[in-house]
Amino acid sequence: MFVGVGASRVRDIVIGAYKKASQLIKDNLDTLHKMANALLEQETLDSSEIDELMAGG
């Protein structure tokens, strides 16, 4: 009896988390591309370089 209710709740949580993650990626797509390009060029980034990219640099 409770298995169905629990599974439904888990499904709702997963769907909500997926929607939130998808929106975060969409909202920060430019930063994601900048970071990916920097990693392709340099292979590694230190914390100050990541901070600069996250700040819009």
C-alpha positions as a printed Julia matrix, in Angstrom:
57×3 Matrix{Float64}:
  0.0    0.0     0.0
  2.68   2.55    0.96
  5.08   1.37   -1.73
  3.06   3.08   -4.46
  2.81   6.3    -2.49
  6.54   6.26   -1.74
  7.46   5.58   -5.35
  5.21   8.41   -6.48
  6.85  10.8    -4.02
 10.33   9.75   -5.12
  9.31  10.27   -8.74
  8.05  13.78   -7.92
 11.32  14.61   -6.16
 13.41  13.33   -9.08
 11.31  15.23  -11.63
 11.58  18.41   -9.56
 15.35  18.04   -9.21
 15.7   17.4   -12.95
 13.7   20.54  -13.79
 15.77  22.63  -11.37
 19.06  21.27  -12.76
 17.91  21.85  -16.34
 16.98  25.45  -15.54
 20.31  26.08  -13.78
 22.15  24.86  -16.87
 20.02  27.02  -19.17
 20.5   30.07  -16.96
 24.28  29.58  -16.86
 24.96  28.22  -20.33
 27.37  31.02  -21.28
 29.45  30.4   -18.16
 29.4   26.67  -18.83
 30.71  27.25  -22.36
 33.42  29.63  -21.11
 34.56  27.09  -18.55
 34.54  24.25  -21.08
 36.58  26.31  -23.55
 39.06  27.32  -20.85
 39.48  23.67  -19.87
 40.01  22.67  -23.5
 42.73  25.31  -23.82
 44.46  24.84  -20.47
 43.36  21.36  -19.33
 43.23  22.53  -15.69
 41.95  25.62  -13.9
 42.87  26.81  -10.44
 40.33  28.24   -8.03
 41.03  31.87   -8.95
 40.47  31.11  -12.64
 37.2   29.35  -11.83
 36.13  32.26   -9.62
 36.88  34.68  -12.46
 34.84  32.64  -14.94
 31.94  32.33  -12.49
 32.01  36.11  -11.94
 31.54  36.64  -15.67
 35.18  37.08  -16.64
